[in-house]
Amino acid sequence: MIRMLLRVLGHEYAQPMRRTVALMTTTAVLEGLSYALLVPVLQALFGSTPGDAWPWLITFGAAVAVYAALRYRSDLSGSESRCCAACTTVSAIIWPDCPSAGTPQAVSGRCPSWPATASCRRWA
């Protein structure tokens, strides 16, 4: 299904979608690693010397901070890619004879008017 979507988007607009998928995959892996860091944190906290938990807490905090920044960037990229995918798909269905049908340019004013969003205009 992703391959078909990338084919519909075309080479130029498939790259942002690939970037989004890569960012989301990296974010998911980092989220899993941060969950895994909870094991040593909790072991140290509930062990005989809770003061030994500080290095693990700092590592866990850093992992969560990196995850939050990456998640924010991933969500922004995903939002833009979803808009691009929706615009290109809808324009290809509504205006199949338009020379730029199936591209965000069709949505941003080069074909019959379609209420393009700011994100789609950015892709055009």
N, C-alpha and C positions, 0 to 999 in steps of 0.2 A: 504494500500500500504506500509506503514512503517512497519507493522507487517510482511508482506511477505519479505521485504528487510532484516529485522532482522533475520528471519528464514534462508534466503539464507546465510547471513553472519556467522551464527552460534553463539553459546553462547560467545565464546572468543572475537569475533570481533564485536558483537552487542553492547557491553558495550561502546566503544568509540562513536558509533553512538547515543546511548542514552544520553551520556554526552553532545554531540553536540546539540541535540534537547533541552536538559534542559538549556544549556547555551544560546541558541538562544531565548528560551522562556523568560528567565530571562532578557536578554538584551532588548527584545521587551517591557516587562512590565516597565523596568526602563526608556526606551525611552518615553513611554507614560506618566510616572510620571514627567519626566523633562518637557514635553510639558505642563502638567497641572500646573507646577510651574510658567509658564509664566504669568498666569492670575494674581496672587498676585504681581508679579514683575511689570507688566505693570500698574496695578491699583495703586501701590505705586508711580511709576515714574510719572504717569500722574495725580496723586491726588494733593491735596493742599500742601502737604509737601513731596517733592521728596526725601528728606534725609532719610525718613523712609524705603526706598527701599533697603538700604544696607544689612540688615539681609536676605532679600529675594534673593538679588543678590548673596550673598555668598552661600546660600543654593542651588540656581540654578547652580552656578559654580561648587560646589562640586558634585552635581548630574550629571552634564555633564562630569566631569572628571572621575567619577566612571563608567559612561556609556561608555566613550571612551575606558577605560582599559578593561572593560568587552567585548565590541564589538571586540576589537583587539584579545582577547583570543578566543572569539567565532568564529571569522573568521579563525584563525589558526586551531582550532579544526575541523571546517567545511571542511577546505581544506584537512586535513588529512583523515577525514572520507569519503569524496567524493572519494579520491584516493583509499582508502581501498575498498569501495563499488564497484567502477569500476573494480578494479583488480580482486576481487573475482567473480564478475558476468561474466566478460569476460573469466576468466580461466575456470569457470564451463561450459561455452558454448563451448569453443574451445577444451578443453581437458577433456571431461566428464569421461574418463576411468582412468585419473590420480588419484592416491591415495589421493593426496592433492588438487584435483580440487575443486574450489569454495572457496579457501582460499588464502590469500596473499602469502603463501609459494610457491604456484604453480607459482606465477608470479616472485618470487625472485630467481628462478634458480633450483628448485627441479623438475620441469617438463620442457617440451620443452621451449627454451628460449623466453622470452617475455621481452621487454624493460621496466623493472621495474623502477619506479621513486624512488627518495630518500625517499619520504614519505612512499611508500609501503614497502621499505626495512626496514624502521623503525618498521613497524607493524609485520614483519616476525620474 
